[in-house]
Amino acid sequence: MMAVLSDGAAPVRAGRPATEEAMPATALRRPAAPAPPPAPLTGRARLVPLGVGALVLVLYVWWSLLQWHRWEVPSWDLGIFTQLAKSYAGGHGPVVHLKGHGANLLGDHFHPILVLLGPLYALFPSALTLLVLQDVLVAVSAAALTGFAVRGLGPAPGAALGLAYGLSFGLQAAVAVQFHEVAFALPLLVLALGCLVERRWTPAALWAAPVALVKEDLGVTVAVLGLVLAWRAHREADGDRGPVLLGLGLAVWGLAWSVLVIAVVLPALSPDGRFAYADRLDLAAAAADPVAALVSLVVPGQKALTWLALLATGVVLALRSPLALVALPTLAWRMLSPNHGYWGTGWHYSAVLMPVVLLALLDAVLRLRHGRLHRLARAAPALALAVALLLLPGRPLADLADPAAYRPDPRAPAKEAVLAAVPRGASVATDLTLIHHLVPRAEVHWLGTEGDPAPEYVVVDRLGATWGGSPPGDVAGYARERYGSQYTVVRDEDHLVLVRRRD
């Protein structure tokens, strides 16, 4: 008598599971029976995804508020995306003066999905809005992943896998460096990959397709996901060619989108007529010397540490799932790039890998938990959570237990005074320190951009990271030389200097 496991694993005969670890080779070649729709969660099991999502949301919002309280500015990126949201909210399109006066941000990176920021920013006009939004997107993805895991494994292992994802190093790093567009990819990837694990081909494709709208490189990720879907459907869709064609169509969509955007759209919208990041990856050189390219994937050691962190996050067992292939496009462009900032575990570059690694692990556990590796498979969710907790010291969320992290910025009154002295709607050129707080109230330019018009105000922090030890002593003189207009000092307190243009 034949039956089908509710998690979408292979058929069983006479009560004995026939997984890849136990089935004879002839059975492996036969298409699997179609999986029934996943049963909805009932009883207390329904609360597990909500609980994990709520906990992840509280932790990350808490951390973001703490970071905001400390006036931390890791980079100008939050200022850029806040200015984009402000421009969309005002109906002005993707105009971001921080990248150059009147610059179209879609000529830098192509992320049309960020038009969704406009209505939210119109309701809550603050850079903090984007931080909280990112935290919400992370939490939603954690709840969704937990739901897939609970359906397949049960409440306790499902919760462990969901928490392993929510606390993963890639998500912590992304939240720490503040908002980036890839936050929108997280719930979409979780839903697409989770549906793929459950062999729900059409929802998987529908959730995956808009990932290409998040950033230009993610179309290639969508293409690989489509190929994995087609391959899985060919093996498991019981002769139905529809899902195979659906996966191939998704692959064509993703690859075509990335090629079109990188080769045509971005150069057309860029002020210098080329893709601004074309020098970050030399595919011709990699093809000319593939051996050197393979070596460069793991050398120097910073790259190897990233690979090790990913393997540990997936308890190595994630490699037993073809879903792990979806991580390859992101890993390839990062590791082949000469830019060392892409190689490590910091910044936001590993965020999109976390859904892939943890859902590949779920897929592997479902397939192997009745075979020779059943003990490792059944322990994998707990091991994944243990890895996340072991990697926690020294990472952002560890700050929540550090009393020193709650000390207020001693220069906060001076910073607030500078903000209050800048009239709303004024044009301001600034360095990093107050950039996030100035964008909602003023037309903000970056102090280092050539060709900008003379602003009404200039803000300089002599202790700021922008200057690297060589800040201007005479800020009014510096502004005069840079913009060709006369400026007078308005405030000079705690190394924060505000000067105003004399018309």
N, C-alpha and C positions, 0 to 999 in steps of 0.2 A: 504494500500500500504506500502511495506517495503522498507527501505533504510538503508544505513550504514554510520555512521559518519566518516569523513575523518581521524579523529584521532584514529580510532580503537576502539571506545567505543561500547557499546552494540547497538542492532538494535532499531529503532524507529518505532512507529506505529501511523498513522494518524497525523504526525507532532509532536507527543509528545515523548520526549526522554524516553527510557526505561532503565535507569541505575540501579545500585544496590539499589539506594535510591528510585526508582519509580516503578520498575518492580514487578509484582506479583511473588510469589515464584515459580510457575510452569514455568514461562518464564526463571527464572534464571537457571533452570536445563537444558534448551535446549541449544545446542551448538550455538555459535554466527556464523553469516555468515562471511566468510573470508574477511579480510580487504583488500582494494585495496592498491597498492603500494603508499607510501606517495608522494604527489605532490611536485615537485621540487620548491624551493623558487624562486620567480620572483620579478622583480622590486627592490624597495628599501629594501624589506625583505631580499634579498640576502646579503646586506651589513651589516646586524645586526650581524650575527655570526663573520664576518670578523672584524667588529669594536670592538666587545667584546674581541675577541682573540688578536687583536693588542693592545688594552688597557692593558690587563692582561700581555702581553709580555713586554710592555714598563715598567710597574710598577715593575715587578720582575727582569728584566735585570738591571734596574736602581738600585734596592735594592742590587742585587748581586755585581754590580760594586762598589757601595758604601761600601759594606762589604769588598770587596777585597782591596779597597783603604785604609781601616782602618786596614788591616792586621789581620782580625779576624780569629781565628781558634777555632771553638766550640769543635772539637774533631779531632781524627786522621783519621776519615772515608774518608774524601776527599782525603787525602794522599794515603790511601789504594786503593781507586778506580782509582785514577790517575796512581798509579803504575801498577794496573791491565791493564788499557788502554794502557799504555806504553809497557807493556809486550806483549799484543795482537798485537799492532802495529809493534813490532819487530819480530813477529813470534815465540815467546817463550812460548806461552800458558799462563795459569793463574798463573804465578809465582809472588808472592808478598813477598818480603823480610821483609817488615814491620811486617808481621805475623810470622816471623822466616825465617832464611836463606833458600832460595829455596822452601818456603812453597807454596802449591797448594791452592789457595783461594777457589776453588770449594769444598774443604774439610771443609770449615768454614760455608759458606752459598752456596746453589746451585742456581746459576743465569746464566745459559748458554746464556741468551739473551744479556748479557753484552759483548759478543764477537763483537757486533755491535759498541762498543766504539773504537775498533782498527783502522779502516779506518779514523774515524773522528779525532782521536788523532794524527794519522800520518800527517794529514794536518795542525792541530793546536795543537802542543805539549805544552799544558799548563793545569794546574788544573782549570784555569778559563774557559776553553773549556767545562768542565763537568758542571760547574755552569750554563753557558748559555744554554747548552743542556737541563738541567733540566727545566729551565725557558721556553724553547721552547715546551717541552712536556706538561708542565702545560697549556701553552697558546693554544696549539692544542686541548687539551682535553676541555678547556673552550669554544673554538669556536665550537667544535663538539656538546657539550651539548647544547649550545645556538641554534644551528641549529635544534636539535630535539624539543626544547622548542618553537621556533618560528613556526615550522610546526604545532605543536599541539595547541598553545595558541595565536599566533599572535606576531607581532614585539615587542610591549612594554612589555608585561608580559614575553615573551621569553628572552628579553634582561635583565630584572630584575633577572630572574632565573639564567641566565648565569653569571651575575656579582656576584650574591650570591655565586655561586660555586667558581668563580675565586678569590674572596676575603675571602673565608671560612678559619676558623682558622686552619684546618688541612693542607691546602696547604701552608699557610704562615709559619707555624711551620716547614714544610718539607724544604722549600726554605731556611729558616734561619739556619738550621743545615747542609746545603750544600748537595752535591749530595749523593743519595742512589739509589739502584736498583729499588725501588718501583716506581720511576718516570716513568719507562717504562710501568707500569701497568695502569697508569691514562688514556691515550687515548684509550687503549684496553678495559678497563672496561666501559668507557663512550660509546664507539661504540657498545659494546655487549649489555649493558643494554638499550641503546637507541633503538636499533633494536628490543629488546624484548618488549619495550613499544609499538612500532609500529607493533608488531606481525609479524615481519620478522624473522622467526625462524632460517633459515639456516645462514644468515649473523650474527645473534646473536651468534650462536654456533661457527662459524668460528673466530669471533673476540675474543670470550672468551677463546678458546683453548690455545693460546699462553700465556695467563696470568700465566699458570702453570709453564712456563719457566722463570718467573721473580724471584721467590723465592720459597723455598720448601713448605712453609705453604699455599701459594696461590692456590695450587692444590685443597685444601679443599674448598676454596672460589669458585673455578670453579665448583666443584662438587655440591655445594648448588645452584649455578646459573643454572646448568643443571637440577636439580630437579624442580626448579621454572619454568624453560622453559617447562619441560615436563607437569607439572601441568596446566600451562596456556594453553598450546597447547591442552591438553585433554579437557579443558572447551571451547576453542574458535576456534579450528581448523576444525570445521564442520565435525567431524568424521574421519578426515585424521590421520592415526596412524603414518605416517612418522615423523612429528615433535615431537611426543611423544617419539618415539624411538631415535630420534636425541638428545633430551634432556637427556634421560637416558644414552645414549652413552657418552655424554659430562660429566655426573656425574661420570661414571665409569672411564673415562680418568683422570679426575682431582684427584679423590681419589686414584686411582692406582698410579699415578705419585707421589703424596706426600708420600704415604706409601713406595714406592720403593726407593725414594730419601732419606728419613729419616732413613729407616731401613737398606738400603744396600749401596747406593752410597756414602752418606756423611761419614759413618764409614769407608768405603774402602779408601776414599781419605784423611781422617783425620790422622794426625801423630800419634795420640794415639788410633786409631781404634774405635772411638765412635763419636756419634753426639755431637758436642761441647755444644749444648744448651738443652740437654735432661733434665737437672735439672731445667729448667725454667718453666716446666709444669708437674704436677704429676696427670695424668688422673686416676690412680688407687685410689689415695686418694680421688679424687673428686667423683668417683663412689662408694667408700665405705661409704661416708657420704654426700649424695646429698644435704641435707638440709644446711649443713655448706658451701657446694660449692655454693649454690644459694645465701646465705647471703654474701659470699665473693665476689660475682660479683659486689656488690654496696658498700661494706664496706672495707676500711675506706672512709672518705669523698672525698679524691682525685678521687676515682673511680666514686662516685656519681656526682661530678662536670663534669666529662667527659660525663656521660650519659646525664646530663642536657644540656650540650653544643650541643650534637648530636640531642637531641629532639628539642631544639630551632632552630638549623640549618634547620631541616626538618619541622619546624612549627608544630610539633607533628603529623600533617596530613600525613606525610610520613609513619606512622605506618599503615595506611589504605591500603598500597600496599604490596603485597607479596614480592616485590623486596627488601624490608627492611630486609628480612631473609638473604640476601647475606652478610650482615654485621656481622652476628653472629659468624662465625669462627674466624675472627680477634678479635672481642670483647671478645670471650670466652678465647682464649689463653692469651690475655693481662690481663684480670681481674682475671683469675685463677692463674696467675704466681706470685711467691713470690717476683719477681723483681719489686720494686716500680717504677722504671724508665718507665715501660710500662703503668702505670695507668693513667697518666695525659694527658693534651692536648698538651704538648710540644713534641719536637722531631718529627720524621717523621711517627710515628706509626698510626696516624689518617688520613694520606693522602689517603689511598685506601678506606677509609670510605666515603669520600666526594662524589665521583661519585654515590655510592650506595644511600646515603641519598637524594641527590638532584634529582636523577632520580626516586627514589621511590616517592618523592614529586610530580614530574611531572606526574607520572602514577596515583597517587591518585587524583590530580586535574582534569585530563582528565576524570576520572571515576565519580567524585562527583560533577562536576560543574553544572549539571542540576538537582541535587536532593535536599534533605533537607539542605545539607551543601553547597549549591551552593555559598552563599555569602563568606563563609570562603575559599572555594576552589578558587574562582576568586581573592580573596585578597592575597592568599598564596604566589605567586611570589614576590609581593611587601613586604610582611612581612618577607620573607626569606632574601631579600636584606637588609631590616631594621635591622635584627638580625646581619648580617655580618658587617654592619656599626657600630652597637652598640658595637660589640666585637672588633672593630678595635683599640681603644686606648690601648696602652701598648703592642701591637703586632708589628711584624717586619715592616709592611708597614707604620706604624705611624712614623717611623724614617725619612721617606721622607719629613715630614713637620717639623722636629726638626733641627734647625741650628747647634746644638752641634754635630749631627751625621756627619756633613761634615768637622769637624776638622781633619786635617791629623795626622797620628801617629807621635808623636815627635821623636820616635826612628827609623823612617823609613830610614834615611841615614845610621845609624849603621847596620840595617838589610841588606840593599842593599850592604854594604861593606863586610859583612860576605859572602853573596852569591857570590860576585865577587871574593872572595879569595879562594873559593872552585873550583878546576879545574873540567871541564866537564869530566864525566865518573869516577870520583873518588868514593870510597866507604866512606859513611858518616853514623855515628850514631848520632841521634838527638832526642831532645824532641819535644814538640808540636809547638813551636813558628814559626819556619821556614820550617816545614815539607812539606807544600804544594808547596812551591817555590823551595825546594831542589830536589824533586822527578824528575822533568823533566830534570835536569842537572846532576844528580848523581845516584849512586846505594845506596839507603837509607835504613838504618836499624833503628829499634826502640831501643832507649837507654836502655829500661828495659827488653829486651828479652835475656834470658839465652841461652848460646851455640852458639851465633853468632861469626864469625871470627873477629879478631881485625880489625877495620876499619882504613882507612888512616886518617880520620878526625873525630873529635867529636865536636858537637855544643851543648852548654848549655846556656839557658836563666835563669839567677838566679831569674828573676821576673816572670817567666812563670808559668802557671797553673799546669804544670806537677809536680812541686816540693812541692806544698802545704805548703810553709814556711820553708822547710829544704833543700835548694839547696846546692850542694857541693861548699865549699869555694875554694879549690884547685882542679880545673877541671883537670889539667894534672895528678895530683895524683889519682883522682877518676878514670880517664880513665886507668891509669896504673894498679890499683887494679882490675878493672873490666875485662880488656882484657889481662893482662900479658905482655904488651909492653910499651916501653917508649914513652912519648908524650911531646911535647914542645908547649908553647903558641904562637899562630900566631897573634890573635887579642883578646883584652879585652876592650870593650867599651860599655858604657850604659848597663852594666850587661849582655852583650852578649859576650860569650867566645868561641873562636875557637881554638882547639889544633890539632896538626899534629903529626902523628906517626913518630918516628925516626927509620928508618930501619938500 
